[in-house]
Amino acid sequence: MREFDTIIIGGGLSGSSAALNLSKKGYSVLIIEKEALGNIKPCAGGMASSMQQFLPLNFDQAIESKIKNVEFRWKSSDNVTADLSGESPFWIIRREKFDKLLLDEALKYGSEILRPVKVEKIISQNKTWIIKCSNKDTYKSKFLIIADGSQSQWAGYFNLGPRKPKFANTIALRLKGLGNIPSDSVRFEFGFIKYGFAWAFPLKDSLNIGLGTFINNKPLEDEALNNKVIKSFGFEDSSFKVFHKRLRIWNGIHKLNGDRVIAVGDSASLCDPFLAEGIRPSLISSYYAAESIDQCLSNNKNDLNNYSTIMRNEWGKSMAWGKRIAQIFYRFPKTGYQLGVKRKTAPKRIAQILSGQMGYEDIAKRVINRLLTKRDD
């Protein structure tokens, strides 16, 4: 039975980045991934350039577009545009390339991966994890990272994150060409999707389109409406493959670690409940998970509680306000668009959130201060 310092369940973005951060520190890491290779990932691909600080590698080849402005529209009209400040603060990455770069770099530093292999049973024995897999082999590790995505089986098993996760229903597709989307812009389309919105993020030669609904778990089954949205992005042909996905969105501050186990990324319900951003929380959580495990391994300790504390401070406090904003905005979208997006400074604030320069907590404080002082910001 082979033993590792850390075993990671899930070899996607979160799992691969956690593996890279740990293996680069010299630890033995095994990734167990249930899916085979070669899947297209029509994720929007938006990422703040500031996230580069959480990854010890150059991933320029995965960057497809550098965004200069953000467009907002209400049912294909009533346009609002916000310029992004700074030099290339927001990038669009091709997830297939990005995920492969992360995994290849982790493997280069000694990480190992099993795929397609499913974890069937996990046992705690003498402060060691015993992991039995579908390939009939058994593995041991000192620490365990749960990174098996929005449909995580194991986060609930270890009572990590919310007991009753909240989900956003989304559909995603990738179309050849950019339609009417500028190559250096992203667009958010409000008004068509009840309790949600649509988005379009440009790659070099294609467009990642998504539709999401964030309240009441409403399905996106209106094909005529969905085609109308896609047409608003400049595409007439509706013959495309649609990917359905339920995103496990942030739903309150909860403990994300147990005894020698940590949940990261989507499995930890860290996806932004307002804008559906998932890459940033995945990279942040994977980085701090590796840091916490490193501290334990280097000091012969098992206490991972600092990870939950860090994630509460670095992500949870902002998302608490993001959830409040989402609940109001998506229940009263027209009012939200008129008083929120169309407000003089609102587009700039949303752009700053996307680029990582500001959190929802900052916006809430500005609103409160404005109400108290009765002034515009």
C-alpha positions in Angstrom: 0.0 0.0 0.0 1.6 3.3 -1.2 1.5 6.3 1.2 1.5 10.0 0.3 1.7 13.2 2.2 -1.5 14.3 0.6 -4.2 12.7 -1.6 -6.4 15.0 -3.6 -9.8 13.8 -4.8 -10.5 15.6 -8.0 -8.0 16.7 -10.7 -9.7 19.8 -12.1 -8.7 23.4 -11.5 -8.7 23.2 -7.7 -7.2 19.8 -7.4 -4.4 20.5 -9.9 -3.5 23.9 -8.4 -3.4 22.4 -4.9 -1.2 19.6 -6.1 1.2 22.0 -7.8 1.5 24.2 -4.7 2.2 21.2 -2.5 4.5 19.2 -4.9 6.6 22.3 -5.5 7.3 22.4 -1.8 8.6 18.8 -2.0 5.6 16.9 -0.7 4.3 13.6 -2.2 0.9 14.1 -3.8 -1.6 11.7 -5.4 -4.5 13.1 -7.4 -7.5 10.7 -7.9 -9.7 11.8 -10.8 -12.8 10.0 -11.9 -13.0 11.5 -15.4 -11.0 10.7 -18.5 -9.0 13.2 -20.5 -10.2 15.4 -23.3 -13.4 17.1 -22.1 -14.2 20.5 -23.5 -14.7 23.0 -20.7 -16.9 25.9 -21.9 -16.4 27.7 -18.6 -16.6 31.5 -19.1 -12.9 31.5 -18.3 -12.7 35.0 -16.7 -9.9 35.5 -14.3 -8.5 38.5 -12.5 -4.8 38.9 -13.4 -4.0 39.3 -9.7 -4.6 35.6 -9.3 -1.2 35.0 -10.8 0.2 35.5 -7.3 -1.4 32.2 -6.2 0.2 30.1 -9.0 3.9 29.3 -9.2 4.0 29.0 -13.0 3.7 31.0 -16.2 0.4 30.4 -18.0 0.6 33.0 -20.8 -0.2 30.4 -23.4 -3.6 29.8 -21.8 -4.6 33.5 -22.0 -6.9 34.0 -24.9 -8.0 37.6 -24.4 -7.1 40.6 -22.3 -10.2 42.6 -21.4 -10.3 46.4 -21.5 -14.0 47.0 -20.7 -17.2 45.4 -19.5 -20.5 45.8 -21.2 -23.9 45.6 -19.5 -27.3 45.5 -21.3 -30.9 45.1 -20.5 -32.7 42.9 -23.1 -30.2 43.8 -25.9 -30.5 47.6 -25.3 -30.0 50.2 -22.6 -26.2 49.7 -22.9 -23.7 50.6 -20.1 -20.0 50.2 -20.5 -17.3 50.3 -17.9 -13.6 50.6 -18.6 -11.2 48.5 -16.6 -8.4 50.4 -15.0 -4.8 49.3 -14.9 -2.9 47.2 -17.4 -4.8 44.0 -18.4 -6.5 43.4 -15.0 -8.9 40.8 -16.4 -8.1 37.9 -18.6 -10.1 35.2 -20.5 -8.4 31.8 -20.3 -9.1 28.6 -22.2 -9.8 26.2 -19.4 -8.6 23.1 -21.3 -5.2 24.7 -21.7 -5.1 26.2 -18.3 -6.1 23.0 -16.4 -3.6 21.0 -18.5 -0.8 23.4 -17.7 -1.5 23.2 -14.0 -1.6 19.4 -14.0 1.5 19.0 -16.2 3.4 21.4 -13.9 2.3 19.5 -10.8 3.4 16.2 -12.4 6.7 17.7 -13.3 7.3 18.4 -9.6 6.5 14.8 -8.7 2.7 14.7 -8.2 1.0 11.6 -9.5 -2.5 11.1 -11.0 -4.8 8.2 -11.3 -7.6 8.5 -14.0 -10.3 7.5 -14.6 -10.5 6.1 -11.1 -13.2 6.6 -8.5 -12.8 6.8 -4.7 -15.1 4.2 -3.2 -14.3 4.3 0.5 -12.3 6.5 2.9 -11.3 5.3 6.4 -9.5 7.1 9.2 -7.0 4.9 10.9 -4.3 6.0 13.3 -4.2 9.5 12.1 -3.9 8.3 8.5 -6.4 8.2 5.7 -7.0 4.8 4.0 -8.5 5.3 0.5 -10.0 2.4 -1.4 -10.5 3.0 -5.1 -12.4 1.5 -8.1 -9.1 0.2 -9.5 -9.1 -2.2 -6.5 -6.0 -0.5 -5.1 -5.7 1.1 -1.7 -3.7 4.2 -0.8 -2.7 6.0 2.4 -2.1 9.7 3.1 -1.5 12.0 6.0 -3.9 14.7 4.7 -6.8 14.8 2.3 -8.1 17.5 0.0 -11.6 17.4 -1.4 -11.7 18.9 -4.8 -14.4 17.0 -6.7 -16.4 19.9 -7.8 -20.0 21.2 -7.5 -21.4 17.7 -7.4 -19.1 16.7 -4.6 -19.8 13.4 -2.9 -17.2 13.9 -0.2 -17.7 17.4 1.1 -21.0 16.4 2.7 -19.5 13.1 3.9 -17.0 15.1 6.0 -19.5 17.9 6.9 -17.4 20.5 5.1 -19.3 23.6 3.9 -23.0 24.1 4.1 -25.2 21.1 5.0 -27.7 22.1 2.4 -25.8 23.6 -0.5 -27.5 26.1 -2.8 -27.1 25.7 -6.5 -27.3 27.9 -9.6 -28.6 26.2 -12.7 -26.5 27.1 -15.7 -26.0 26.2 -19.3 -22.8 26.9 -21.2 -21.8 26.6 -24.8 -18.9 27.6 -27.1 -19.6 29.1 -30.5 -17.1 29.7 -33.3 -16.5 33.3 -34.0 -17.1 36.3 -31.7 -20.6 37.3 -32.9 -21.0 41.0 -32.0 -18.7 40.9 -29.0 -15.5 42.9 -29.2 -12.4 40.8 -28.7 -11.4 42.9 -25.7 -14.8 43.1 -23.9 -17.0 40.9 -21.9 -20.8 41.3 -21.9 -23.5 40.7 -19.2 -27.0 40.6 -20.5 -29.8 41.1 -18.0 -33.6 40.9 -18.3 -33.9 37.7 -20.4 -33.2 35.2 -17.7 -35.5 35.1 -14.7 -33.6 35.3 -11.4 -30.3 35.5 -13.3 -28.4 36.7 -16.4 -26.4 35.7 -19.5 -22.8 36.4 -20.3 -20.4 36.3 -23.2 -16.6 36.0 -22.8 -14.4 36.0 -25.9 -11.6 33.6 -26.7 -9.3 34.1 -29.7 -11.6 32.5 -32.2 -14.7 31.6 -30.3 -17.1 32.8 -27.7 -18.0 31.2 -24.3 -21.6 31.9 -23.6 -23.4 31.1 -20.4 -26.9 31.5 -18.9 -27.5 31.2 -15.2 -30.3 31.5 -12.7 -29.4 32.0 -9.1 -32.7 32.0 -7.1 -35.3 29.3 -6.6 -33.2 26.8 -8.5 -35.2 27.6 -11.7 -34.2 25.4 -14.6 -33.2 26.8 -18.0 -35.4 24.8 -20.3 -37.0 27.5 -22.5 -35.2 26.8 -25.7 -36.8 29.7 -27.6 -35.7 32.2 -25.0 -32.2 30.7 -24.8 -31.9 31.1 -28.6 -33.1 34.7 -28.3 -30.3 35.4 -25.8 -27.7 33.7 -28.1 -29.0 35.7 -31.0 -28.5 38.9 -29.0 -24.8 38.0 -29.0 -24.7 38.0 -32.8 -25.3 34.4 -33.7 -28.1 33.2 -36.0 -27.3 29.5 -36.1 -28.8 27.7 -33.1 -27.3 24.2 -33.8 -24.8 23.9 -30.9 -24.1 21.6 -28.1 -25.3 22.8 -24.7 -23.6 21.8 -21.4 -25.9 21.8 -18.3 -24.3 22.3 -15.0 -25.4 23.0 -11.4 -23.0 25.4 -9.7 -22.6 25.0 -5.9 -22.7 28.7 -4.9 -21.6 30.4 -1.7 -24.2 29.9 1.0 -22.9 31.3 4.3 -19.7 31.0 6.3 -19.1 27.3 7.3 -16.2 25.3 8.4 -14.1 24.1 5.4 -11.8 21.8 7.2 -11.9 18.8 9.5 -9.3 16.6 11.1 -6.6 16.4 8.4 -9.1 17.1 5.6 -9.9 20.3 3.6 -12.5 21.2 0.9 -11.5 23.6 -1.9 -13.1 25.3 -4.8 -16.6 24.3 -6.0 -16.8 21.4 -3.6 -16.5 23.9 -0.7 -19.4 26.0 -2.2 -17.2 29.0 -2.9 -18.6 30.1 -6.2 -19.7 33.8 -6.3 -23.5 33.9 -5.7 -23.9 37.1 -7.7 -21.6 36.9 -10.8 -20.9 33.1 -10.7 -17.2 33.5 -10.6 -15.5 30.3 -9.8 -11.9 30.4 -10.9 -10.8 33.0 -8.3 -12.1 31.2 -5.3 -10.7 27.9 -6.6 -7.2 29.3 -6.9 -7.3 31.2 -3.6 -8.7 28.2 -1.6 -6.2 25.7 -3.2 -3.3 28.0 -2.4 -4.3 28.4 1.3 -5.1 24.7 1.6 -1.6 23.9 0.5 -0.2 26.5 2.9 -2.1 25.1 5.8 -1.1 21.5 5.0 2.5 22.6 4.6 2.5 24.2 8.1 1.1 21.0 9.6 3.6 18.7 7.8 6.6 20.9 8.5 5.6 21.3 12.2 4.3 17.8 12.8 0.8 19.1 13.5 -2.8 18.2 12.4 -4.7 21.4 13.1 -6.0 22.9 9.8 -8.4 25.4 11.4 -6.4 28.4 10.1 -7.6 27.4 6.6 -11.3 28.0 7.4 -10.3 31.3 9.2 -8.3 32.5 6.2 -11.1 31.6 3.7 -13.7 33.4 5.9 -11.6 36.6 5.9 -10.2 36.4 2.3 -13.5 35.3 0.6 -16.4 34.7 2.9 -16.9 38.2 4.2 -17.2 39.6 0.7 -19.5 36.8 -0.4 -21.8 37.4 2.5 -22.5 40.8 1.0 -22.6 39.4 -2.5 -25.3 37.0 -1.5 -27.4 39.9 -0.1 -26.9 41.9 -3.3 -27.9 38.8 -5.4 -31.1 38.1 -3.5 -32.3 41.7 -4.0 -31.0 42.2 -7.5 -32.4 39.0 -9.0 -35.8 39.3 -7.4 -36.2 42.9 -8.7 -33.9 42.9 -11.8 -35.3 45.9 -13.6 -35.1 48.0 -10.5 -31.7 46.6 -9.8 -30.5 47.4 -13.3 -31.9 51.0 -13.2 -30.6 51.8 -9.7 -27.6 49.5 -9.6 -25.9 49.0 -13.0 -27.0 52.3 -14.5 -25.9 54.3 -11.4 -22.9 56.5 -12.3 -20.3 54.5 -10.5 -21.9 51.1 -10.4 -20.3 49.6 -13.6 -16.9 50.7 -12.5 -17.4 49.0 -9.1 -18.5 45.7 -10.8 -15.5 45.9 -13.1 -13.3 46.3 -10.0 -14.9 43.2 -8.4 -14.1 41.2 -11.6 -10.5 42.4 -11.6 -10.1 41.7 -7.8 -9.5 45.3 -6.9 -12.7 45.5 -4.7 -15.1 43.1 -2.9 -18.8 43.3 -2.3 -18.2 44.4 1.3 -16.5 47.5 0.0 -19.5 48.3 -2.2 -21.9 47.8 0.7 -19.9 50.1 2.9 -19.9 52.8 0.2 -23.7 52.5 -0.1 -24.2 52.8 3.6 -21.8 55.7 3.8 -23.7 57.4 0.9 -27.0 56.9 2.6 -25.6 58.4 5.9 -24.0 61.4 4.2 -26.6 61.7 1.4 -23.9 62.1 -1.3 -22.9 60.4 -4.5 -19.7 58.5 -4.8 
